[in-house]
Amino acid sequence: MTPANWLSLFFGLYFFSFGTFLPYWALWLQGAGASAGFIGLLLGLGMAVRCLGNLGVMSCIRTATHLVPAIRGLALASLLVFTAFYGWQSSVALLVLTLLANLIYSSLIPAGEAMACRYIVQVQLDYGRARLWGSVAFIGANLIVGMLNDHFGSQWILHGMVLSLALLSLLSFAPISPAPQEPATGRRAASLLQVLKRPGVGRFLLVTSLLQGSHAFYYGFSALHWQQQGYNSSIIGYLWGLGVLAEILVFMFYKRWLGHWSASGLLMAGMICALCRWLLLGATTDPFWLVLAQVLHAGSFGFTHLGAVRFISGELAGEAAFGAQALYAAVSSGLAPGLLLMLSGLLYPSLGGQTYWLMAAAVLPVAWLLTGPLNKEQTQS
């Protein structure tokens, strides 16, 4: 199987599961008897412990040959953990399994992204074309699982997770040709501490933490909030799907539209879109404005993620890529959203949808942080 085909399937299967988990897991927890406060705690702790899982897994991946075995082990372990949710649904069990799931399952995506970054250099992989299948699958999960939840109950949320992870486990045994290889220099990956000392990495992590973290309330509570405003699960699925459809267009035409943009330019565009989006969602649940806000997902997430990929694969030396991917996944996509999600869980009962305005405030410092180049060393050379 070619790298492009394997990664397209990987992103498709992973994001089908993630398109089930992200918008609907709060509804499954509610169906299992968890209160809104406990759901916020579970989701927030889960996102926070991703930091430990991502750092632990990615720190063990020191060469490209480690990537496929790591993905295989993580896929199988994730399948076992989510299968355990069928039998264990007490408060203690939900807490333990949630922590385990986020330690293991969340580490699949930085490992897959690290493989994609390797193939961008090794075979000139068109990242956007491979990654867009993840977005397509995400929409499919939003629509299919939303309808199944409406008609047959929240247990189909768990069924969707288990089925997609079973298929992903099978994919992990499929051979890839050529296999991921180290660059010609043969140097092993830099340690996390060495990567942190690189010029611009600290600022990059702070920028992406604010931008990705600002999505926390949307990821954790948009389904509950919209449901309380009278929208059913199918409509919520359409809204989530619309946002990801806009994201797909960005990934599909990334090279044509944005290929000449710098990492800083992409991140600044992501900040502007995020600010507008959270202000809109905090102000109204009118269908017209919800549609507009969801289209802005193309920028708030799409531009931000592409800016991160551009920085990691293009502006850092090859041996720093694994460490940078680990830190981006652990800190920007794990710790920061986790902390903001726990805060959202505390504020949501009193503020409701106005919690989005706090997310808007979180992205404002990004404008100042991006006044200079992310990688000064790259600029001066």
Secondary structure, DSSP 8 states (H G I E B T S, - for coil): --HHHHHHHHHHHHHHHHHHHHHHHHHHHHHTT--HHHHHHHHHHHHHHHHHHHHHHHHH--SGGGHHHHHHHHHHHHHHHHHHTTT--SHHHHHHHHHHHHHHGGGHHHHHHHHHHHHHHHS---HHHHHHHHHHHHHHHHHHHHHHHHHH-THHHHHHHHHHHHHHHHHTTS--SS-----TT------HHHHHTSTTHHHHHHHHHHHHHTTHHHHHHHHHHHHHTT--HHHHHHHHHHHHHHHHHHHHTIIIIITT--HHHHHHHHHHHHHHHHHHHHH---HHHHHHHHHTHIIIIIIHHHHHHHHHHHSS-GGGHHHHHHHIIIIIIIIHHHHHHHHHHHHHHHHGGGHHHHHHHHHTHHHHHTSS-S-HHHHH-
